[in-house]
Amino acid sequence: MKLLTPAAEYFVTIALEVIIMQDKTLKRNIESAGGWFVGEYAAEILNKFNQLENDKNFKNEFVREVFHSQGRDKDYGGTRTRVNAVLRIIKSNKTVEALEYIISSDRINKEEPKAVQMAKDTLREIKSKQTI
């Protein structure tokens, strides 16, 4: 027996996305970084969080490395904005929510499947450490 009509199922899906994104700051930070960037770099930035926060030279070198490896920004400033946005997500304790958003995004799933897979892997690792 089907409980929801197709329209109701669609509404539930939209409602879940709204709940996830009620935090406007989180949404802004995801948009600033780019969903693909959050998916692909959240784990690395989490692992290097203390160094990125406390060592300006380390952060500058990290931004340069990411800039050259991803090739999507026209200058270091764009990559720095992305890194800073992910750092803000981490500092606000919203990493799990951000990764869940990336994983549930139809657009990112279609356009950036690698980022979605990396977000899934990162989320799985975070959740496995939380259960220890």
C-alpha positions in Angstrom: 0.0 0.0 0.0 1.4 3.4 -1.0 1.1 6.0 1.7 2.0 9.2 -0.2 0.9 10.5 -3.6 3.7 11.5 -6.0 3.0 15.2 -5.2 3.3 14.4 -1.4 6.5 12.5 -2.0 7.9 15.5 -3.9 6.9 17.8 -1.1 8.6 15.6 1.5 11.8 15.7 -0.5 11.6 19.5 -0.8 10.9 19.8 2.9 13.9 17.8 3.8 16.1 20.0 1.7 14.6 23.1 3.4 15.3 21.6 6.9 18.9 20.9 6.0 19.4 24.4 4.6 17.5 26.3 7.3 20.9 27.5 8.5 21.5 30.4 6.0 25.1 30.7 7.1 25.8 27.1 6.2 24.1 27.6 2.8 26.2 30.7 2.1 29.4 28.9 3.1 28.6 25.9 0.8 27.9 28.3 -2.0 31.1 30.3 -1.3 33.2 27.1 -1.4 31.2 25.4 -4.1 29.5 22.1 -3.4 32.0 20.2 -5.5 34.8 21.8 -3.4 33.2 20.9 -0.1 32.8 17.3 -1.3 36.3 17.0 -2.6 38.3 18.9 0.0 36.4 18.6 3.3 38.4 15.6 4.5 41.7 17.1 3.7 40.8 20.4 5.3 39.5 18.6 8.4 42.8 16.6 8.7 44.9 19.8 8.3 42.5 22.1 10.3 44.8 23.0 13.1 47.7 23.8 10.8 45.4 25.8 8.5 44.1 27.8 11.4 47.4 28.5 13.2 50.1 28.7 10.5 49.7 31.4 7.9 52.6 30.0 5.8 51.1 26.5 5.8 47.7 27.9 4.8 49.2 30.0 2.0 51.1 26.9 0.6 48.0 24.8 0.9 45.9 27.3 -1.0 48.6 27.4 -3.7 48.7 23.6 -4.0 44.9 23.4 -4.2 44.8 26.2 -6.8 47.2 24.4 -9.0 45.7 20.9 -8.6 42.1 21.9 -9.2 42.5 24.5 -11.9 39.0 26.0 -11.6 39.8 29.4 -10.1 41.4 32.2 -12.0 43.5 33.3 -9.1 44.6 32.3 -5.6 41.9 34.6 -4.1 39.1 32.3 -5.4 40.7 29.2 -3.9 41.4 31.0 -0.6 37.7 31.9 -0.5 36.8 28.3 -1.0 39.2 27.1 1.7 38.0 29.8 4.2 34.4 28.8 3.6 35.1 25.1 4.4 37.0 26.2 7.5 34.0 28.2 8.6 31.8 25.2 8.1 34.1 23.1 10.2 34.3 25.8 13.0 30.5 26.1 13.1 30.3 22.3 13.6 28.3 21.9 10.4 30.6 19.5 8.5 28.1 16.6 8.6 25.2 18.8 7.5 27.3 20.2 4.7 28.3 16.8 3.5 24.7 15.5 3.7 23.6 18.4 1.6 26.3 17.7 -1.1 25.2 14.0 -1.1 21.5 14.8 -1.5 22.0 17.5 -4.2 20.6 16.3 -7.5 22.7 18.9 -9.4 26.0 18.0 -7.7 25.2 14.3 -8.2 24.8 14.9 -11.9 27.6 17.4 -12.5 30.2 16.3 -9.9 29.9 12.6 -9.1 33.5 12.5 -7.8 32.7 15.2 -5.2 29.6 13.3 -4.1 31.6 10.0 -3.7 34.3 11.8 -1.7 31.6 13.5 0.5 30.1 10.0 1.2 33.5 8.6 2.1 34.2 11.6 4.4 30.8 11.3 6.1 31.3 7.6 6.6 34.7 8.2 8.2 33.3 11.0 10.5 30.4 8.8 11.6 32.7 5.8 12.3 34.9 8.0 14.5 31.8 9.3 16.4 30.7 5.8 17.3 34.1 4.9 18.9 
